[in-house]
Amino acid sequence: MAAQLRGVVAMDGPSGTGKTTVARRLADRLGAGYLDTGAMYRAITLAALRSGVDVADADAVTAAAKAAELEVGTDPHHPVALLDGDDVAAEIRGDAVTSAVSAVAAVPAVRDLLVGMQRRVIEGVLADVGGIVVEGRDIGTVVTPDAPLKIFLTASADVRAARRLAQDSAAGRESNHVDVLRSVDRRDRLDSTRATNPMRPADDAVEFDTSDLGIDGVVTSLCELAEQRGIMAERGTPT
């Protein structure tokens, strides 16, 4: 009988490190739920943009966030992002949201609102299936500081820019390496220097540089780590 995750795997790191693909595949391999917290910040950013507020106005952004009806799925095969009942999974990956999300994510009241929501989702999945892989930028440091396995994925800025460029091309978006690299550097700087919950590795996180590693190799290594941490159980074993 295959083993299944018991508990939380917290996965942090900047964009372009393969984090989303790794997290979804790991959740699938471990029979666990999956939560993309970045999609939640992007959805709230979209709510702010749709309402026409200035994303530099913290009070207005907070009001838009509180008024938004947000729902996210936890199935790694079909992660869902609904905003006021609309499927926004594609729209939140667009340039407008990408350019504004760091400003919205830096608002303390927004972070408090979403961290509370994230913890409720995690608790529900743990009660239902026993394990969850959660990805973001402050999972191991803020959202689930007691997670038994914390991962921080990294990659060089050039590699991450190249990956973003490939994603843009696949999605039919025009971009170039210089502009994408500039955007990656800007997002890193904003996320790592914000006053509230900045992006950084947890003190006990295991860091993986994915610059020269394939996704399958990373996932296999993380499965082995989960086994070593003693957070795997036979499927069907009571939690």
C-alpha positions in Angstrom: 0.0 0.0 0.0 1.4 3.4 -1.0 2.4 5.9 1.6 0.5 9.2 2.2 1.5 12.5 3.7 0.5 13.3 7.3 0.9 17.0 8.1 2.1 20.0 6.2 4.9 20.5 3.7 5.6 24.3 3.5 7.2 25.3 0.2 8.5 28.9 -0.2 10.6 30.7 -2.8 10.5 33.3 -5.5 8.8 32.9 -8.9 10.5 30.9 -11.6 12.0 28.3 -9.3 9.5 25.6 -10.4 7.7 25.9 -7.1 4.1 25.5 -8.5 5.0 22.5 -10.6 7.0 20.9 -7.8 4.3 21.5 -5.2 1.5 20.1 -7.3 3.5 17.0 -8.3 4.6 16.4 -4.8 1.1 16.7 -3.5 0.0 14.1 -6.1 2.8 11.7 -5.3 2.1 12.0 -1.5 -1.7 11.7 -1.8 -2.1 15.1 -0.3 -4.0 18.3 -0.8 -2.5 21.4 -2.4 -2.8 25.1 -1.7 -1.4 27.9 -3.9 -1.4 30.9 -1.6 0.1 33.1 -4.3 -3.1 32.6 -6.3 -5.0 34.0 -3.4 -3.0 37.2 -3.4 -3.3 37.5 -7.1 -7.1 37.1 -6.9 -7.3 39.8 -4.3 -5.1 42.0 -6.6 -7.6 41.4 -9.4 -10.4 42.3 -7.1 -8.7 45.6 -6.3 -8.0 46.3 -10.0 -11.6 45.5 -11.0 -12.9 47.9 -8.3 -10.7 50.7 -9.7 -8.8 51.4 -6.6 -5.2 52.6 -6.4 -3.1 49.6 -5.3 -0.9 52.0 -3.4 -3.9 53.0 -1.2 -3.7 50.4 1.6 -7.2 51.3 3.0 -8.9 51.0 -0.4 -7.1 47.8 -1.2 -8.1 46.4 2.2 -11.8 47.3 1.6 -11.7 45.6 -1.8 -10.1 42.5 -0.2 -12.8 42.3 2.5 -15.6 42.7 0.0 -14.3 40.0 -2.4 -15.6 36.5 -2.3 -12.6 34.2 -2.8 -12.6 30.5 -3.2 -9.6 28.3 -3.9 -9.4 24.6 -4.7 -7.1 22.1 -3.1 -7.0 19.3 -5.7 -3.4 19.3 -7.2 -4.9 18.0 -10.5 -7.4 20.9 -10.8 -6.5 23.9 -8.6 -9.4 26.4 -8.8 -9.4 30.1 -8.2 -12.8 31.8 -8.0 -13.4 35.5 -7.5 -17.0 36.5 -6.8 -18.0 33.2 -8.5 -15.9 33.7 -11.6 -13.1 31.4 -12.6 -10.1 33.7 -12.7 -7.3 31.1 -12.8 -6.0 32.4 -16.2 -6.7 36.1 -15.6 -4.7 36.3 -12.4 -1.5 35.3 -14.3 -1.8 38.3 -16.7 0.6 41.3 -16.8 -1.7 43.7 -15.0 -2.0 41.4 -11.9 1.7 40.5 -12.0 2.7 44.1 -11.9 0.4 45.0 -9.0 0.5 41.9 -6.8 3.6 42.8 -4.7 2.0 46.1 -3.7 -1.2 44.4 -2.7 0.6 41.6 -0.9 2.5 44.2 1.2 -0.6 45.5 2.8 -0.6 44.2 6.4 -4.4 43.9 6.7 -4.6 42.0 3.4 -1.9 39.6 4.7 -3.8 39.1 8.0 -7.0 38.4 6.1 -5.5 35.8 3.8 -3.2 34.2 6.3 -6.3 33.5 8.4 -8.1 32.1 5.4 -5.1 29.9 4.4 -4.9 28.5 7.9 -8.6 27.5 7.8 -8.2 25.9 4.4 -5.1 23.9 5.7 -7.0 22.8 8.8 -9.9 21.6 6.7 -7.6 19.6 4.4 -5.7 18.1 7.2 -8.9 16.9 8.8 -10.2 15.5 5.5 -7.2 13.9 3.9 -4.4 14.2 6.4 -1.7 16.0 4.5 -1.2 19.1 2.4 1.5 20.8 0.4 1.3 24.6 0.7 3.3 26.9 -1.6 3.9 30.6 -1.2 6.4 33.1 0.1 5.8 33.1 3.9 4.4 29.6 4.5 7.3 28.2 6.7 7.9 31.5 8.5 4.3 32.7 9.1 1.4 30.6 7.9 2.6 27.2 9.2 5.7 27.8 11.3 5.3 24.4 12.9 5.3 22.5 9.6 7.4 19.4 10.0 9.0 19.9 6.5 9.9 23.3 5.2 11.4 23.8 1.7 12.8 26.9 0.1 13.3 26.7 -3.6 15.8 29.0 -5.4 17.3 29.4 -8.8 19.5 32.0 -10.5 17.7 35.2 -11.7 18.7 34.4 -15.3 17.3 30.9 -15.1 14.0 32.2 -13.6 13.7 34.8 -16.3 14.2 32.2 -19.0 11.5 30.1 -17.4 9.1 33.1 -17.2 9.9 33.8 -20.9 9.0 30.3 -21.9 5.7 30.5 -19.9 4.8 33.8 -21.5 5.5 32.3 -25.0 3.4 29.2 -24.2 0.6 31.5 -23.1 0.9 33.7 -26.2 2.2 36.7 -24.3 5.0 38.8 -25.9 8.0 39.5 -23.8 11.8 39.6 -23.9 14.5 38.4 -21.6 15.7 41.8 -20.5 12.2 43.0 -19.5 11.4 39.7 -17.8 14.7 39.7 -15.9 14.0 43.3 -14.7 10.5 42.2 -13.6 11.9 39.2 -11.7 14.5 41.3 -9.9 11.9 43.9 -9.0 9.5 41.3 -7.6 12.3 39.7 -5.6 13.3 43.0 -4.1 9.7 44.0 -3.2 8.8 40.6 -1.7 12.0 40.3 0.3 12.1 43.8 1.7 8.4 44.4 2.6 7.8 45.3 6.2 5.2 42.6 6.9 6.1 38.9 6.4 9.0 39.4 4.0 10.0 36.4 1.8 12.9 34.6 3.4 13.8 31.0 4.2 12.6 29.7 7.6 15.6 29.0 9.9 14.9 25.2 9.6 14.0 25.2 5.9 15.8 22.9 3.5 17.0 24.9 0.5 17.0 23.5 -3.0 18.6 25.3 -5.9 16.6 24.2 -9.0 18.8 26.0 -11.6 20.3 22.7 -12.8 17.8 20.3 -11.4 14.9 18.7 -13.2 11.4 18.7 -11.7 11.3 15.0 -11.3 14.6 15.0 -9.4 13.4 17.7 -7.0 10.1 15.9 -6.3 11.9 12.6 -5.7 14.3 14.2 -3.2 11.4 15.9 -1.4 9.5 12.5 -1.2 12.6 11.1 0.4 12.8 14.0 2.9 9.2 13.4 3.9 10.0 9.8 4.6 13.0 10.8 6.6 11.0 13.2 8.7 8.5 10.5 9.6 5.5 12.2 8.2 4.4 9.4 5.9 1.9 6.7 6.7 0.2 3.9 4.8 -2.8 5.1 2.9 -5.9 4.4 5.0 -4.1 4.7 8.3 -6.1 6.9 10.7 -4.5 10.3 11.4 
